[in-house]
Amino acid sequence: MRAEAREHISLRGWITSVCSILAVIACGEFEPAAAQEVDDCLMCHEDRALTKIRDGREVSLFVDRPKYKASIHGEMACIDCHADLAGAEFPHAENLAPVDCGQCHDDIAALYDGSLHGQAVRAGAKLAPRCRDCHGAHDILSHTDPNSNVVKFNIPFMCGRCHKEGTEVSETYDIPQDSILDHYSESIHGVGLFQQGLIVTAVCTDCHTAHNVLPHTDPKSSIHRDRVAATCQQCHGRIQQVHRKIISGELWEKEPNKIPVCVDCHSPHEIRRVLYEEGMADADCLKCHGDKNLTADRNGERVSMYVDVENIRHSVHRQTACAQCHTGATRSHERPCATVVERVDCSICHSEMAAQYVTSTHGVLADRGDPDAPQCVDCHGDHAIKGRRDPQSSTYPTRVPDLCGQCHRQGAKAAERYKGGLTDIVENYHESIHGKGLLQSGLVVTAMCTDCHTAHHVLPRTDTASSVHHDNIPETCARCHHGIYEEFRTSIHSREINKTEKTLPTCSDCHQSHTIKRADMDVFRFEIMDQCGRCHEDVTESYFETFHGKVSKLGYAAAAKCYDCHGAHNILPPGEPHSTLARDNIVATCGKCHPGSHRQFAGYLTHATHHDKDKYPFLFYTFWFMTALLTGTFILAGTHTLLWLPRSFQAMKKNRHLREEAKGRYHYQRFKPLYRRLHFLVIISFLGLAVTGMTLKFSYLGWAQWISGMLGGFESAGYIHRICAVITFFYFFAHIFDLIRTKVKERKSWKEMLLGVNSMTFNRKDWQDFKGTLKWFVGAGPRPSYGRWTYWEKFDYFAVFWGVAVIGTTGLMLWFPEFFTRFLPGWFINVATIVHSDEALLATGFIFTVHFFNTHFRPDKSPMDPVIVTGRIPLEELKEDRPEEYRELLQSRDIKKHLVEPLPESMVRGMKIFGAIALLIGLSLIVLIIYAEIFGYR
């Protein structure tokens, strides 16, 4: 996209230029001639869109006329510098020879050629500075002009473009000094220039020269050991006289080679003011302060004034004299420090840090005289200060959390004063990924308190200047996570891209601050959904209606979360070509979890909801069709059950008496062993499917999450669900096979099998029995004479066929979506989800209420009808319950073939226990479903 844009801009610039030339020709004002005047050149080069590609990078060929005219070369013609264009005609060659500044500045060019920079240019180093890098190109100003790149005040910044810490030059080349620009700004030279505006103070070019920069090892270099003194004497003219107090005067004449050069004492780039007052040596101070018993009264408290010389010798200030910190001493006094009345002012040397501290929260409190305000010595110590890279230093990275914790730990003075919502700040940091990396793994590059809050400029997050202010957090985190920051800058959450007035999320909104976790931890993957939901509430709600969202609610961390699809730091609208959800990228995005992903599969509607009629009408109508089917079924079946209930109570006493009389007598074998075994598989598989399926459907409720956890989590529940689905297909096809085998064995036609007297197919007698049953329910007729199969049993039987066809087919689609979307559109998976879910709810509700009542919970059958597990029914009960079947058996004289002894009581008891457990599970699940539909439906 960007490459195309560059080509478009370059082409547009070229077309504009050509059109301008043609216009001039058309007006008769142009004849093919040499381009000699500035105006001729600017006909093209005054176009801001004019660009070209140089070294794989787009560069502008625009020349700003006002700036050029105001430059030191403003009166010169273009061809004075671009000499190879003298006599050239329009349009000139695209690639021109580099401008040779030595045509006019031959003396400077000669110096530059022999310099370190000039040698690098000849060697082809791409980072080597040319004339234009320092002076500019078409906007060169005099070195005395305040706006010039090379005016004295701007020199450190100009040199710092390459030589400050972190630049490509500093990382490519082995430069002996580090943090050059930072150190210079804190030196006496830097303070003189930047704080006091003394343009006579030394800058980079005063010591290194402007055009003849050489390494310090080169004898011709201005900073070679033999030349340093002469270089310094350009400003410091009385070096010998000033240093006679330090260096014996004889050495200047007799042994000059023993005299240390300037940089031996005054480190380059870090030169500070030095105090050389006689009679104020450290040894003089330690005559008193080396006494361990020396004390003083301070605010009514006796404090030790002892100074351990060993601490000083190993401190970062070991070369700093006492009087340099404890200013105000008078050497003429017997005790010079008697006149020291001011506290140590660290800003004498550390002006930049002091300036930051003064405006910080700590500094403001200290300025008010707040006793809780931390000052320099509270963090750094006094006479035993170590450098921050010294492992023994209180400011060494691994010690910083505990250092800050002295005040900010829960219960400490700063924590007590803090009124915000964060608690256990230091303790939480210790358990965070940053804290563990620093304190457990010893990674000293890991973020600590000062990396985020800064060391000396701590401000509350409500302050716009604070490093932890909401708008500044990305830049703060970028100090370590630069690559991620570059991604974030181009995302829809970046202020650079999104111009909304709404608050946009930054790093701390997703990763938090002191409790930051690894992004690959399960707990983070679950938390991120809630984090995104704070802003994207509607989208998050629809996410939790999908399979991904439901299994996430059940604790399945591997399911796709927001950032798996949308990206983490590079989130873009789906219409953007670089978005992970763009048409050209979405298949690969889905493929991260679904290796068989393809174009139609990616057509699955990830956030579609059946509540949105306008946007997803096919889902809306599918849902309401299934809802109508479920509601209608329960209304009809529920009415049938309620009407039956009074009649069942009337028959309860009689049926109980029949069962008592039948004890020890022959039973009629109603079901053969195969049917009982298949029904056992039905019970096991249906319970497994119902329990695991309903936990997924109602995953947002606590009971569903608890059951899923008891089953070993969603992944285990998913395996159980699929195993039960395989069992369902097995018993279904086993039954079909048995029907075919029976047909062959009994030599019946399909018509006899399907329309015979004892067929499971609905017939006219079922319709008559249904009408007769309703009349019997309301007392308008006798109880019908039921045969082998009643109409409600046939309904249950065909419900299995319907369930396998509907639930089974849609279940396979959800199990193998990549396969089925090869010939079905992706949105069909959304439809299959609704159908599968609601049909399963209908089946579960119907079996555990209507079927349980018809078979077991009718008062006349209570507490359980064991016929399906035992296969036997007392003969007297058969006569009463199914008189038509009993009559047919007598007429066919086959009844004796079906009479069997009753099963042992212990076996029957075991079967009843199994049945009771199944019934209890089913009833419990019904209670939970009713609770979910009434109180927790989403």
N, C-alpha and C positions, 0 to 999 in steps of 0.2 A: 504493500500500500504506500509506504513512504517513498520507495524507489520510484513508483509510478508518479507520485506527487512531485518528486524532484525533476523527473523527466518533463512533467507537465509545465512546471515553473520555468525550466530552462527553455523549453519550446516556446512558451508564451513570450519570454524575454526576447528570444531570437526573432519571432514573428513581429514583435513591436518594433525592434530595431530596423528590420528590413523594410517594414511599412513606412517608417520615418524617412528612410533613405529614398524610397520610391516616391514619397510625397514631395520631397525636395526636387527630385528629377522632374516630376510632373510639372512643377511650378517653373521649371526652367532655371532654377537657381543652383543646379548642381551639374558639374561636369566631372568625369572621372579624373581625379587629381590626387596629389599626395595630401595626407591628413597632417597639416602643419599647425593648426590652431587648436586651442583648448576646447573651444566651442564645437569644433568638428568631432572631437573625441566624445564630448559629453552628449552628443546627439544619441549615442547608444548607452554610454556608461552612466547617464543620469537616471536610467531606468532601474528602479529598485528590484525588479524581478529578474534582472540579467544575472545569470549564474553559470557556473561550469563545474564539472567534476574534476577534482585534482587529488590524486593519490587515494581514490575511492571515497572522497569526501566532497560534499557540495560546498562550494565557496562562492561568495557574492562578488560580482564585478562592478558593483555600484560605487560611484564616486560622489560624495556629498559636495556640491559646488560651493556652498557658503564656507564649509570647513576648509576646503582646499584653498579658497581665496584668502582665508584668514591665517593660513599656515605660513611658515617661513619661506616656503617655495611657491607662494601664491602668485608671484609675478613671472614664474618660469613656465615655459611651454611643456606639454607632455613629452615631446620628443627629446627634450633636454635630458631626461632620465631614461626614457624608453628609446634609446638611441637606434635600435634596430628597426624602428618604425619610420625613421627619416626617409621620406620619399615613397613610403608605402601607400597603396591605394585601398579604398573601401571595397569589400570588407577585408581587413588585414588578417594575417595568419592567426589561427586560434592559440597556438602555443608560442609565447614570446620568450626571449632570453631574459634571465633575471636582471634586475636593475643593478648596475655597478656604481655604488656610491663613491667608489674610489676615483671616478672621473673628476670629481671636484674636491673630494676630501682625501687626497692621496696620502698625506702624512698620517692621518688617523687610520686609513685603510692599511697602511704598512704596519702600524702598531698592532691592529686587530688581527692581521694575518698571522703574526707570530704569537698571539695570545692563546690561552687554553681554549677559548671559544672559537677562534679562527681555525685552530688545528682540528677541532671537532667538526667544523663545517666542511673542511677539505676531506675529512675521513668519511663524510656522508652521514654523520649522526643526525637523526631526525629531530632530536631534542636540542641541538645546538642553536643558540640564539643568533639571529641575523640582525642587521641594523634595524629593520622594521619592527622586530619584536620589542625593542627597547624604545625607539624613537617614534614609532608609528609609520604609516605609509603616506597617505595623502593629507594627513592632519598634523604634520610635524610642527611643533612649536619650539620657540627658543627655550634654552635651559633656564632662562630667568623668568619666563612666563609662569604665573602661579598654576595654570592649567596644564602645563607640560608634564609629560611622563617623567622627564628627567630633571624637573625642578628639585632642589635639594630635599624638600619635605616629602616628595613622592618616591625618592630613590629606594628606601627600604622596602616599600610596598612593591615597586617594580621588580627589584631583585628577588623579593619573596615569592613572586609568582612561580619561580623555579626552585628556590632554595628553602622555602619553609617546609615544616614537617608534613609528610604525607603526599607531597607532590610526586609526579612521575620521575622527575630528575633525582629527588632525594632517595627514591626507592630503587632507581636504576644504577646510580653511581655511588661509589664508596667515598663519601664526603666525611672527613675526620670529625667535624663538628656536628652536633645534633641540635634541633630546636633553635636554629640560628636566629630567626626573626623574633621568636618569643624571648630569647635571652637578650637580644639587642634592645627590645622595647623596654626591658626592665633595667638595663644598664644605665650608667650615668649619662652616656651619650644619648641613649634613647629617651630618657626622661627629659634631658635638655631639649631635644628636638620636639617630641610629641606633647610634653606637658608645659614646657616653658617657651616653646616656639623659637628656640635659639638656632637660627639657620647657619650659624658659624660652627655648630657642633659637628663632630665627625659622623659621616654616613659611609655606606659601603664603598663608594668610589673614592673617598678620601684615603682609605687604607689600601684598597685593592687596585686602585686606579679605575678609570672608566673603560678604556679600550685595550689595556695591556694586562689583563688579568692572567696571572700565572700561578701555578701551585707553589706552596710555601717551600717546597724542596728545590725549586729552581733558583740558582744564585742571582738571577736577574729579577726575581720577584720582589715586589715592594714589601712583602711580608716574610721574605727569607730572613733567617735569624740574623744575618749580618746587616740587613737593611731595615729591620724593624724600628730601631732607635731613630734612624733618619726619617722614617715615615712618620713616627709619632712627633718628632721635633718640628714638623710642619705646623703643628698647633702648639705643642708644649715646648717652648724655646729654652727653658731654664732647668732642664732635667738634672744636670749635674748638681747645681746649687740646691735644688729641692731634695735630692736624695742623699746628700752628704750626711744627714742624720742617720741614715740606714746603712750606707756603704762607706767604708773607710775611704777618705779622700785620696790616699796614696794609690789605691787600686785604679783610679781613673788614669793615672799616669804610668804606673809601673806594671800593673797586671790587668790590663783592660779585658783580657780573655776570661777573667774570673768574675767579672761583673755580670750579674743576671740581666738578660734583656727584658724589655718591658713586659712581654707576655708571660715570663716566668712567674711574675707576681700578679699581674693584671690579666686574668684569663680573657682571651679574645671573645668578644660578644657579651661578656658578663662583667665589664669593668664597673666597679662601685667606688664610692667615695672612701677614702682611706684616711684614718686618723693616726698621726705620727707624733702625738704629744709626748714630750720627754717626761719621765717620772710617773707615767701612767701605764706601765707595762702590767701584764696579767700577773706577773710574780708579785708586784706590789699589792694588788688586790687580794691575792691568796694568802698574804701574810696574816690577814685577819680572817678571811672567809674560808681558809683551809682548816680552821679550828672547828671541830665537830660540836663544841659546846657553845658556839656563838649563837645567840638568840636575840630577838627583838620583840618589842611589844607592838602588835598590830590589831587595832580595833578591840583592845582589851584581851587579846589572846597572845600567848608567847609562841612565836614561830621560829624555826631554825633558819639561820642565815648561812649555814654551812654549804659550801660548794665542793663537790667531789671532783677533783682535777681529772680523774680517770673518765668521768662522764664527759667532760669537755673534750678530752683528747680523742674520744671515739664518736663524738657528735659531728653533725654536718657543719657546725660552726667552729670547728677546731682551729681554723685559720683566722677567725674573727676575734679581735681584741675585746676585752670586757667593755672598754670605754666606747666602743662603736655601738653597742646596744644601750648601755647605761650612760646616756649622754647627760651633759650638764656638770660633769666633774670639773673641779678647779685644781690644776696641778700645783699651784702655789700654796695650797692648804696642806697642813700636816696630814690630814685625812682627806684626800681629794674628793672622795665620794660623798663628803658631808653636804655638798651643794647639789647632789642629785636628788631632785624632788619629784620629777615626773616618772611615771611608769615607763617601762621599755616600749618604744614605738617601733613595732616591726615594719611599719610602712616606710621607714628610712631606706630599707633594702627591697622590701616586697610591696612596692607601691601599687602594682596592678591588683594583687590579691587583696590588699587593704582597701582599695577603692571598691572592689566587689563586695567585701565584707560589710562595709559601712552601710550599703543600701540593702543588705540582706535582712531577713527576719532576725537573725542572731545579732547583727550589728545594730539594728534599730533598738532592740531590747537593751543592748549594752549601753547605747547612747542615753537611754532613759535611766540608767543606773539599776536595771533589774538584776538582782543577785543571781537569778537562774540563767542569765545569758552566758553562753559559752564564749570564751575569748581564746586567743591564739594558744596560750599555755595549756588550756583545758584539753585541747586536742593534740597539740604537738609536743607538749612538755616544755621544760625550761632549759636547763643546762645539758640535758642528755638527748637533745633532739637528733633523731636519725633521719636520713633521707627516705623518701616514700618507697624507694625500691629496696631498702634494707629490711630483711625479714624481722628484725627486732624493733622496727619502727612501729609506733602506735598507728601510723597511717598506712602501713603495708596492707595490701588488699585483704588478706585473710584476717586482719585485726580490725578493719574498719567497722564491720557490723557490731562487734562488741563495743567498740569505741562510741559509736552513735547510740548503742543500746544503754550506755551509762545514763543517758537522759530519756531516751525514747522507749526503753523496754517497759512493758506493762507494769504499772505501779510506780515508775520513776517519775521525776519531777516534770519532764516535758509531756509525758503521757497523761499525767494528771491534769495538766492545763489544756490538753487537746480536747476540743469539743466536736470533732468530726465523727464520722461513722466507722472509721477503721479501728480495729482492736488487735491486740497481740501482734503488732507490726513486726517487731524484731523476731519474735518466735515464728511467725508465719514465713518470714524471709528465710529462716534457717531450713524450713521444710520445702521451700520452692526450688525450682530447677536451677535458678541462679545461686541460691544458697548452698544447695548440695554440690553444685559444680565447684563453687569456691571453697567451701569448708570441708567437704568430704573427698572431692577429687583433686583439690589443690590447684584448680585452674585459675590462676591469678588474672586472666583476661576476662573472667566472668564478671557480669555487672554487679556492682555493689552499690551501697547507698550514694556515694559521691558521684558515681557515673550517671545516675539519673537526676539526683537533686543538686548536683555540683558540690564542690568542696567549700567554696567561700561565698557563694551567692544563692544560698537557700532561700526560697520564697514560697509562700503558700500557693497551692495550685489554682487559686482564684485570681492570682496576679498574672496579667498578660505577659509579663517579662519572665515569669517562672519557667524553668526547664520542664516542669511537669504540668504546665497549663495545658488544657485540652488541645489547643491549636498547635502547641509546640512539641507534643509528645512524639509525633513521627520523626522529627529531626533529632530528638534526644535518643530515641531507639536506633536511629540510623548510624549513630557513632559506632555501634557494633554490628548492626544488621543492615549494612548498606545495600546489599543486593536485594533484600526483601523490600527495603524502602523504595528502591528504584521501581520495583513492581507496583508497590502501593501507590506511588505518585501517578501512575497511569490508570488506576482503577476508578470505578464509579464512586468510591468512598473518599477520593482525594479532592481537596478543595481546588486543586488545579484543574480538575476535570468537571466536577459537579458544582455548579454555581447556585445550588439551592440555598434558601435561607434556613433550612432545617439543620439541626445539629447532626454532623456526620460522625460515624464511629472512628476511633483511632485505636492504636495498639492496645491501650489499657482497657478498652471496652470489651475486647474479646479475651485478652490474656491476663487481665487484671494487673495488679502492681506487685504486691508483696507475696501473693500466693500463686504466682505464675507456675504453670505446669508444662511438662513436655507435651507437645502437640500430638504425639503418637500414643499417649496414654488413654485408656478407656474413659477415665473420668473426664478428661478434657473433651473427648468426642461427644459425650453426653451433655456437658455443660454448654457447648457451643450452640446447640439447638435453642436453648433458652436465651442465649446471648443474642442470636439473630432474631428471635421472636420478640425481643423488646421493641424493635423497630418494624419488623415485617410480621406483624401479628396475624393478619389474614392469611398470608402465604404459609406461615408456620402451622396454623390450624389445619389448612388443607394438606400440609405435609403429613400430619399425624393421622390423616384419614387413609393414607397410602400404606402399602406393605412396608416400605422403608420406615415410615414413622411409627407404625404399630409395633414392629419388632424392636425398634429402638426403645420404645416405652417398656418393653419386656426385658430390657437390659442386654440386647444384642448389639455389641459395639461395632461389629464388622459391617453392619448395614450402612448404606450410603447416608451420610449426613450432609448438611448444607454445603460445606466447602468441598466435598468430594465431587460434586457436580458443578457448582458455581465457581470453584477456585477459592483460594484463601486470601491472598494479598493482591491478586490480579483480577478481581471481579469486574466484569463488564456486562452491559446489557446484551441479551442474546443477538440483537441486531448488529453488534460490532463484530467485524471479521476476526478479531483476535480473542473473542470471548470463547470460553470452553463450551458454551452452549450454542455457538454459531453453527449454522447448517453444516459447514465443512468440518467442524470439530466435534460435534455431538456424538457421532458414532464412536470415535476414539475415546471420548469421555465415558460413555456407557461401557465401553470395552475394558475399562480398568477393573470392573467387577464382573462383567459379562463377556467372557472371551468370544462368544459367538455373536456379538453385537453386529447389527447391519442396519441399513437405512430404515426399513419398515419397523424394526424393533425399536429404533430410536423415536418412532412416532408415538410411543406410549406417553400419555399425558401425565406428567409427574405430579402436578399440583391440581389436577382437575377435581372438581367437587360436584356431586349430584344436586347440590343446593342452588347452583347457578343455571337457571333455565335458559337464559339468553346465550350464554357462552358455551354451555355443554348440554344442549337439548336432549341428545341421545342418552346421556347419563341420567338426566332429570327424569325422563319418561320411563327408562328402565327401572329406576329406583321406585317410582310410584306404581308401576305395574307389579313389581315384586311385593310392594307394601300392600296393594289391594289384594293380591293373591293370598298373602299371609293372613291379612285381616279377615277376608271372606272365608277362608278355610277354618279359622278358629271360631268365627261366629257360627257357622253351620255345625261344626263338630261340637262346639261348646253347648249350643242349644240342644243338640241330640243328647249330650251327656246329662244336662240338667233335667231334661224330661225323663230320662231313664232312672234317675236317682231314686225317686219315690218308689217305683216298682221294684227296684233292687232291694230297698229296705224291707219291703213286704215279703220278698222271697228269701230273705237272709235266714230266718229261723228254720224254714223247711229244708233248705240246702244244707244247713249245718247238721240237721237230723239225718239227712241222707248219707252224709259223709261218715257219721258215727255208725250208722247201720252197715256201711260197706266195709268196715274194718275186717280184715281177714278173708274177705270174699274175692272172687275173681274180678280183675280189672280188664277193661277194654284197651287194647294197644292202639292208640289214636295216631301216633307218629312213629315211623320206622327210625332206626338208629341214625341213618344218614341225615334225616331232617333235623334230628336233635343236635347232631354235631354241627351242621351248618348254622343252626340257630345260635349255638354256642359261639361260633365265629362272628355271627351278626352282633351278638351282645358285646363281645370283647372289642371288635373293631369300631362299633358305633359309639361305645363309651369313650374309647380312645380318640376318635375323631371329634366327638362332641366337646370333650373336656379341652383338648388342645386347640380346637377351632374357636371355641367361645373365649378362651383366654386371649386369642389374637384379636377377635372382633371387639372385645371390650378391654383392650390392652391399657386404656387410660385409667382403669379402676384398680384400686389396691388389691381386691381379691384375685383379679386376673394375674396381676404381677406376682402375688404370693404363690398361686398355683403353679405358674410358670417356673418360679424359683424352686419349688418343691420337685418339679419334674427335671431339674438340672439345667434350667435356663431355656431360652427359646430354641437354641440350636438342638438340644435334646428333644424338646417338645416337637420340633419340626420333623425329626427322624421318626418319632412315635407316630405322628400324623401320617407320614408317608407309608410307614409299615402297615398301619391300619387301612390305608387306602388300597394297598396291594392286597390285603386280606379280603377287603370288600369285593374287589374285582375277582378274586379267586373264588369266593363262595357264590358270586353271581354266575360266573361261567360254569362252575361245578353243578349248579342247579340246572342251568340250560342243558348241560351234557346229560344229566340224569333224566330230564324230560325226554330228550331224544332217545336215550337208551330204553326208557319205559315204553315209548311209542313202538320201538322196534320189537321189544320183548313181548308186548301184548298184542302186537300186530294190529294196531289201530291206525286209522287215517288221521290226518291233521284236523279234519272236521270233527271227528269223534273226540280227539284230544282237547280241542278248543271249545267245542259246543256240547260235549257230553254232560250227563247229569251231574257228575261230581267234578266238573271242570272249574278252574279258578276264574274263568272268564265270566263277566257279568251276563246274566240272562233275564228272561221275563220273570222268573220266580223271585229273583233278587228284588226287582222293582215291586212285586206284589208283597214280598216280605217287608220291604222298607215302608210301604204305605200301611201295612197291617201293624207294624211295630209302632208307628206314630199314633195310630188309633188306640193301640193297647196302652201307650204311654198316657193318653188323656182319658182312658176309660171308655173309649167308644167301640171297643172290639176286643176279642180274645187275643192271647199271646200267639203269634204265628208258630207254625210247626217247622222249626229250622232243620235244615239238612246238614250235610257234612261241613259245608262252608257257608258262613253267614255273609251278608253283604258288607258288614264292617271289616270282616277278616279279609275279604277280597280287596277292599280298599287299602288296607295295610299292606297286602301282598303287592299290589301294583304300585304302591308308594315306593317300594324298593326299586322297581324298574325305573320309575320316574327319577328317583334320587340318583341312581347310577348314571342315568342318561344325562341329567342336568348337572348335578353336583360333580359327578365323575368327569364329565367332559370338560367343564370349566376348571375343575381342579387340575386336570392334565395341562390345560393351557397355562395355568399359573405356575405349574411345576416346570414346564418346558416352554417358556415364552419365546425364546430365540427360535425354536423350531416352528411353532405355530404361526409366528408373524412372518414366516417365509411366504405364506399364502393368505394371511389375514392382515388387515391394517393394525398398526400399533395400538390405536385407541380401543380395539376390540378387547385388549387385556383389561382395560378399565371397566368395560361392560361385564366381562367374565368375573371380575372381582365382585361387583355388586350382586350379580346373579348367584355366584357361589356362596357368598356370605349370607344373603337373605334367604336363599333356599335351605341352607344349612340351619339357619335359625328356625325356619318353619319346621324342618324335619325334627330338630331337637325338641322344640316346644311341643309338637304333635305327639311324638313318641313318649315323652316323659309326662304328658298330661292325659291326652285322649286315649292313646293306646294303653297306657298303664291303667287307666280307669276301666276300659273295656275288658281288660284281661285279668287284672289283679285287684284293683282297688274298689270294684263294685262291692257294696256291702254283702251281697250273696256269695261273693268269691273271696272276701277278705279272710285272712290278711294276704293270701297269695294263692294263685292257681298254679300248681307245680307241673301241670300236664306237659308243658313244652320242654321241661328238663327231665322228667321221668318218662314221658311218652305214654303214660297210662292215665286212665280216668275210670273211677268206679262205674260199674255197669248201671247202677241205679241212677247215678248222676247223668249218664248218657241218655237214659230214657227220658229224664226230666228236661234236660237241656237241649237235646237234639232228637226229638221224637221221630222226625222224618228219616233221619239216618238210621235210627234203631229199627224202624219199620222196614226199611230197605234191606237191612242186614238179616232180619228174620225171613223176609221173603226169599232172599237169595240163599238162605241157609248157610251163609259163610261166617256167621257170628262166632262159632266155636273156634275157627281158625285164628281169631283175633283175641281170644280170651287168654290172659296170662296171670300168673301169680303176682301179687303186689311186691314191690321192691322192699328189701329190708328197711326197717324204720331208720336205722343209722345212716343208710345211704340217702334216703329221702331227706333226712335232717341236714345232711351235708349239702345236698342240692338246694334246699331251701335257704341255707345260710348264704350260699353263693348268689342265689336270686335276690335275697334281701340286701346284700351289699350292692348289687347292681341297681336295685330300686332306690336305695339310699343315695347313691351317687347321682342318679338321674334326678331325684327330687331335690337334692341340694343344688344341683346345677340350675334347675328351674327357678328356685328361690333367688339365686344370684342373678339370673337373667331378668326376672321380674324387677328386682331391685335396680338393675342397670337401666332398664327401659323407663322406669318411673323416675328415679332420682339421679341417674348419671348419664343419660343419653346425650350424645353429641352428634 
